[in-house]
Amino acid sequence: MRQGPASAHPAAHASRDTRKVNAANEIVLNTKPDNLRGAALMAAAALIFALELLFIRWMSERGIPTEVQVTARAAGQLVWVAPTILATGLAVFRTKRPALHLLRGGSSLLTWALYYFSFTRLDLATGTVLSFTNVMFTTMLAGVLLGERVDRWRWTGTIVGLVGIAVMLRPGAQVDAIGAMAAIGAAIAWCGITVTSRMLTTTESTRTVLAWVGLVTFTGVLPFAIHAWVPLNLGDVGLLLLVAAVCPGIIFLATEALRHGEASAIAPFQYLRIIVVAAAGWILYGEVPDLFGWIGAAIILGGAMVVTIAEARRR
């Protein structure tokens, strides 16, 4: 190691050492988890998630095709990463794993297409609860595709969640079968997002992943939107612009929440959206699931929360 000048006064060394200690202390203080801030950010993400569902319902009632809705959502995501693209140019798309980026983007597109479609046929509470099953399906695939060790708590939560699905979708249940299949399909497709994201983040920057997602989802859904296009009035356009401007903020808020707080402490706050959605469905549309629907929902949410907390503590 290179030494300083021999004539340096001992006090200078002491001063430098003190600065190093103070700097180290500042780093410790600055990296201390702020769970209150993290929880607030995650709660905000949950509220926007709930608002997105109301947007879906309003757009569907106005006759805006699902393909056009998803295009607005994808365009918004692309706009959110546009400053990064403008700052770095095409270099942000530079990668040695284009196939995996295409799979990641395709998973996002399929997830949102099925997710949006499911709410054209399901009540808000049922569709939201079924969307939470993605953590169970991810758990089942994590060991096989990622080589992760899945502990007993994650398996317990997964099994409990699957029982809840069986209760909610029991024979004779007044739940639209096509809508339920679309919701579960979206949850399974979400596993593709999770698995590919974990693979990509080992070699790719976040901005590269998000830029590819925006590009693939927008270009992928655009032809379907053109085919399904219907004339829109000013109110329709305004609603689509709101979706494009607001909804991509969900991933930003969730990411910032995990940056500031401990995952095990703030992850449960994402489930606030079921409370907001159930209340909105009841107040605005008179939607009230039957007794077994509520029981199944409680079982699914319980299992999902067990998996989420176990996963957060593992990390």
C-alpha positions as CSV (number, residue, x, y, z in Angstrom):
1,M,0.0,0.0,0.0
2,R,1.3,3.5,-0.8
3,Q,2.2,5.6,2.2
4,G,1.7,9.3,2.7
5,P,4.7,11.8,2.9
6,A,7.0,11.1,5.9
7,S,6.8,14.7,7.0
8,A,3.0,14.6,7.6
9,H,2.1,15.5,11.2
10,P,0.4,12.7,13.2
11,A,-2.6,15.0,13.8
12,A,-3.2,14.9,10.0
13,H,-3.4,11.2,10.1
14,A,-5.7,11.4,13.1
15,S,-7.9,13.9,11.2
16,R,-8.1,11.7,8.1
17,D,-8.9,8.7,10.3
18,T,-11.6,10.7,12.1
19,R,-13.1,11.7,8.7
20,K,-13.1,8.0,7.6
21,V,-14.9,7.0,10.8
22,N,-17.5,9.8,10.5
23,A,-18.0,8.9,6.8
24,A,-18.5,5.3,7.8
25,N,-21.0,6.3,10.5
26,E,-22.9,8.5,8.0
27,I,-23.2,5.5,5.6
28,V,-24.6,3.4,8.4
29,L,-27.1,6.1,9.3
30,N,-28.1,6.7,5.7
31,T,-28.6,3.0,5.0
32,K,-30.7,2.4,8.1
33,P,-34.1,1.0,7.0
34,D,-37.0,3.5,7.1
35,N,-39.9,1.2,7.5
36,L,-42.5,4.0,8.0
37,R,-41.5,5.6,4.7
38,G,-41.3,2.2,2.9
39,A,-44.8,1.3,4.2
40,A,-46.2,4.6,3.0
41,L,-44.8,4.1,-0.5
42,M,-46.1,0.5,-0.7
43,A,-49.5,1.6,0.5
44,A,-49.5,4.3,-2.2
45,A,-48.6,1.7,-4.8
46,A,-51.5,-0.5,-3.5
47,L,-53.9,2.5,-3.8
48,I,-52.9,3.2,-7.4
49,F,-53.3,-0.5,-8.1
50,A,-56.8,-0.2,-6.8
51,L,-57.4,2.9,-8.9
52,E,-56.2,1.0,-12.0
53,L,-59.0,-1.5,-11.5
54,L,-61.6,1.3,-11.4
55,F,-60.0,2.7,-14.6
56,I,-60.4,-0.8,-16.2
57,R,-64.1,-0.9,-15.2
58,W,-64.8,2.6,-16.4
59,M,-63.0,2.1,-19.7
60,S,-64.9,-1.2,-20.3
61,E,-68.2,0.5,-19.5
62,R,-67.4,3.2,-22.1
63,G,-66.8,0.5,-24.7
64,I,-63.0,0.9,-25.0
65,P,-61.6,-2.4,-26.1
66,T,-59.2,-4.2,-23.8
67,E,-56.5,-4.2,-26.5
68,V,-56.6,-0.4,-26.5
69,Q,-56.6,-0.2,-22.7
70,V,-53.4,-2.4,-22.6
71,T,-51.8,-0.3,-25.3
72,A,-52.3,2.8,-23.2
73,R,-50.8,1.1,-20.2
74,A,-47.8,-0.1,-22.3
75,A,-47.3,3.3,-23.9
76,G,-47.3,4.9,-20.4
77,Q,-44.5,2.5,-19.3
78,L,-42.5,3.4,-22.4
79,V,-43.0,7.1,-21.7
80,W,-41.8,6.6,-18.1
81,V,-38.5,5.3,-19.3
82,A,-38.2,7.7,-22.2
83,P,-35.9,10.1,-20.2
84,T,-33.4,7.3,-19.7
85,I,-33.6,6.4,-23.4
86,L,-33.0,10.0,-24.4
87,A,-30.1,10.4,-21.9
88,T,-28.3,7.2,-23.0
89,G,-29.5,6.7,-26.5
90,L,-29.8,3.2,-28.0
91,A,-27.0,2.1,-25.6
92,V,-29.7,1.4,-23.0
93,F,-30.9,-1.5,-25.1
94,R,-27.4,-3.1,-25.4
95,T,-27.5,-6.6,-24.1
96,K,-26.2,-10.1,-24.6
97,R,-29.5,-11.7,-23.6
98,P,-32.1,-10.4,-26.1
99,A,-34.2,-13.6,-26.0
100,L,-34.6,-13.3,-22.2
101,H,-35.7,-9.7,-22.6
102,L,-38.2,-10.7,-25.2
103,L,-39.5,-13.4,-22.8
104,R,-39.7,-10.9,-20.0
105,G,-41.6,-8.4,-22.2
106,G,-43.9,-11.1,-23.5
107,S,-44.7,-12.2,-20.0
108,S,-45.6,-8.7,-19.1
109,L,-47.8,-8.3,-22.1
110,L,-49.7,-11.6,-21.5
111,T,-50.1,-10.8,-17.8
112,W,-51.6,-7.4,-18.4
113,A,-53.8,-8.6,-21.3
114,L,-55.3,-11.4,-19.2
115,Y,-55.5,-9.2,-16.1
116,Y,-57.4,-6.4,-17.8
117,F,-59.7,-8.9,-19.6
118,S,-60.5,-10.7,-16.3
119,F,-62.1,-7.6,-14.8
120,T,-64.5,-7.3,-17.7
121,R,-66.1,-10.5,-16.4
122,L,-65.4,-10.7,-12.7
123,D,-66.4,-8.5,-9.7
124,L,-63.5,-6.3,-8.5
125,A,-62.9,-8.2,-5.2
126,T,-62.8,-11.7,-6.8
127,G,-60.5,-10.7,-9.6
128,T,-58.1,-8.9,-7.2
129,V,-58.0,-11.9,-4.8
130,L,-57.2,-14.3,-7.7
131,S,-54.4,-12.0,-8.8
132,F,-52.6,-12.6,-5.5
133,T,-52.2,-16.3,-6.4
134,N,-49.1,-15.3,-8.5
135,V,-46.9,-15.8,-5.4
136,M,-48.1,-19.4,-5.0
137,F,-47.4,-20.3,-8.7
138,T,-44.0,-18.5,-8.4
139,T,-43.1,-20.6,-5.4
140,M,-43.9,-23.8,-7.3
141,L,-41.6,-22.8,-10.2
142,A,-38.8,-21.2,-8.2
143,G,-37.2,-24.5,-7.2
144,V,-37.4,-25.9,-10.7
145,L,-36.4,-22.9,-12.8
146,L,-34.2,-20.9,-10.4
147,G,-32.8,-23.7,-8.2
148,E,-34.1,-21.9,-5.1
149,R,-34.6,-23.8,-1.9
150,V,-38.3,-23.4,-1.0
151,D,-38.8,-23.7,2.8
152,R,-41.7,-25.2,4.5
153,W,-43.4,-21.9,5.2
154,R,-43.5,-21.0,1.5
155,W,-44.9,-24.4,0.7
156,T,-47.4,-24.2,3.5
157,G,-48.6,-20.8,2.2
158,T,-48.8,-22.2,-1.4
159,I,-50.9,-25.2,-0.4
160,V,-53.2,-23.0,1.7
161,G,-53.7,-20.6,-1.2
162,L,-54.5,-23.5,-3.6
163,V,-57.2,-24.7,-1.1
164,G,-58.6,-21.2,-1.1
165,I,-58.9,-21.2,-4.9
166,A,-60.8,-24.5,-4.7
167,V,-63.2,-23.0,-2.2
168,M,-63.7,-19.8,-4.1
169,L,-64.2,-21.6,-7.5
170,R,-66.1,-24.6,-6.1
171,P,-68.7,-26.3,-8.3
172,G,-71.9,-24.2,-8.3
173,A,-70.0,-21.0,-7.4
174,Q,-71.4,-17.9,-9.0
175,V,-68.1,-16.9,-10.5
176,D,-67.6,-16.5,-14.2
177,A,-65.5,-19.4,-15.3
178,I,-63.8,-17.6,-18.3
179,G,-63.0,-14.6,-16.1
180,A,-61.6,-16.8,-13.4
181,M,-59.4,-18.7,-15.9
182,A,-58.1,-15.4,-17.3
183,A,-57.3,-14.1,-13.8
184,I,-55.4,-17.3,-12.9
185,G,-53.7,-17.3,-16.3
186,A,-52.5,-13.7,-15.5
187,A,-51.2,-14.9,-12.2
188,I,-49.3,-17.8,-13.9
189,A,-47.9,-15.4,-16.5
190,W,-46.8,-13.1,-13.7
191,C,-44.4,-16.0,-12.7
192,G,-42.7,-15.4,-16.1
193,I,-42.1,-11.8,-15.0
194,T,-40.7,-12.8,-11.7
195,V,-38.5,-15.6,-12.9
196,T,-37.0,-13.7,-15.9
197,S,-36.5,-10.6,-13.8
198,R,-34.4,-12.5,-11.3
199,M,-32.4,-14.0,-14.1
200,L,-31.9,-10.6,-15.9
201,T,-30.9,-8.6,-12.8
202,T,-27.8,-10.8,-12.4
203,T,-26.3,-9.2,-15.5
204,E,-28.5,-6.3,-16.6
205,S,-29.2,-2.8,-15.2
206,T,-32.7,-1.9,-14.1
207,R,-33.0,0.7,-16.8
208,T,-32.1,-1.8,-19.5
209,V,-34.8,-4.2,-18.2
210,L,-37.5,-1.5,-18.0
211,A,-36.6,-0.1,-21.4
212,W,-36.9,-3.5,-23.0
213,V,-40.2,-4.2,-21.2
214,G,-41.6,-0.9,-22.5
215,L,-40.5,-1.5,-26.0
216,V,-41.7,-5.2,-26.2
217,T,-45.1,-4.6,-24.6
218,F,-45.9,-1.6,-26.7
219,T,-44.9,-3.0,-30.0
220,G,-46.4,-6.3,-29.1
221,V,-49.9,-5.0,-28.3
222,L,-50.1,-2.2,-30.9
223,P,-51.2,-4.4,-33.8
224,F,-54.1,-5.8,-31.7
225,A,-55.1,-2.3,-30.7
226,I,-55.2,-1.2,-34.3
227,H,-57.4,-4.2,-35.2
228,A,-59.8,-3.6,-32.3
229,W,-59.8,0.2,-32.7
230,V,-63.2,2.0,-32.3
231,P,-63.8,5.8,-32.5
232,L,-63.1,7.5,-29.1
233,N,-64.5,10.7,-27.7
234,L,-62.6,13.3,-25.7
235,G,-63.5,11.6,-22.4
236,D,-62.2,8.2,-23.6
237,V,-58.9,9.8,-24.6
238,G,-58.6,11.5,-21.3
239,L,-59.2,8.3,-19.4
240,L,-56.6,6.5,-21.5
241,L,-54.1,9.3,-20.9
242,L,-54.7,9.0,-17.1
243,V,-54.0,5.3,-17.3
244,A,-50.8,5.9,-19.2
245,A,-49.6,8.7,-16.9
246,V,-50.5,7.2,-13.5
247,C,-50.5,3.4,-13.6
248,P,-46.8,2.9,-14.5
249,G,-46.0,4.6,-11.2
250,I,-46.9,1.4,-9.4
251,I,-43.6,-0.3,-10.1
252,F,-41.7,2.9,-9.2
253,L,-43.4,3.3,-5.8
254,A,-43.0,-0.4,-5.0
255,T,-39.3,-0.3,-6.0
256,E,-38.8,2.8,-3.8
257,A,-40.6,1.2,-1.0
258,L,-38.2,-1.8,-1.0
259,R,-35.3,0.6,-1.3
260,H,-36.2,2.4,1.9
261,G,-37.8,-0.3,4.1
262,E,-37.3,-3.9,5.1
263,A,-39.1,-6.2,2.7
264,S,-40.6,-8.3,5.6
265,A,-42.0,-5.2,7.2
266,I,-43.5,-3.5,4.2
267,A,-44.5,-6.3,1.9
268,P,-47.9,-6.9,3.7
269,F,-49.0,-3.4,2.9
270,Q,-49.5,-4.4,-0.8
271,Y,-52.6,-6.3,0.4
272,L,-54.3,-3.0,1.4
273,R,-55.6,-2.9,-2.2
274,I,-58.1,-5.7,-1.5
275,I,-59.8,-3.6,1.2
276,V,-60.0,-0.6,-1.1
277,V,-61.2,-2.6,-4.1
278,A,-63.8,-4.6,-2.1
279,A,-65.2,-1.3,-0.6
280,A,-65.3,0.4,-4.1
281,G,-67.0,-2.6,-5.6
282,W,-69.7,-2.6,-2.9
283,I,-70.2,1.2,-2.9
284,L,-70.1,1.8,-6.6
285,Y,-71.5,-1.4,-8.1
286,G,-73.2,-3.3,-5.3
287,E,-70.8,-6.2,-5.7
288,V,-70.7,-8.5,-2.7
289,P,-69.2,-12.0,-3.0
290,D,-71.1,-14.8,-1.3
291,L,-70.1,-16.4,2.0
292,F,-67.9,-19.1,0.4
293,G,-66.4,-16.4,-1.8
294,W,-65.3,-14.5,1.2
295,I,-64.0,-17.6,2.9
296,G,-62.0,-18.6,-0.1
297,A,-60.7,-15.1,-0.4
298,A,-59.5,-15.1,3.2
299,I,-57.8,-18.4,2.7
300,I,-56.0,-17.2,-0.5
301,L,-54.9,-13.9,1.1
302,G,-53.7,-15.8,4.2
303,G,-51.6,-18.2,2.1
304,A,-50.3,-15.3,-0.1
305,M,-49.2,-13.3,3.0
306,V,-47.4,-16.3,4.5
307,V,-45.5,-16.8,1.2
308,T,-44.8,-13.1,0.8
309,I,-43.4,-12.7,4.4
310,A,-41.4,-15.9,4.2
311,E,-39.9,-14.8,0.9
312,A,-39.1,-11.3,2.2
313,R,-37.3,-12.7,5.3
314,R,-35.4,-15.2,3.2
315,R,-33.9,-12.3,1.2
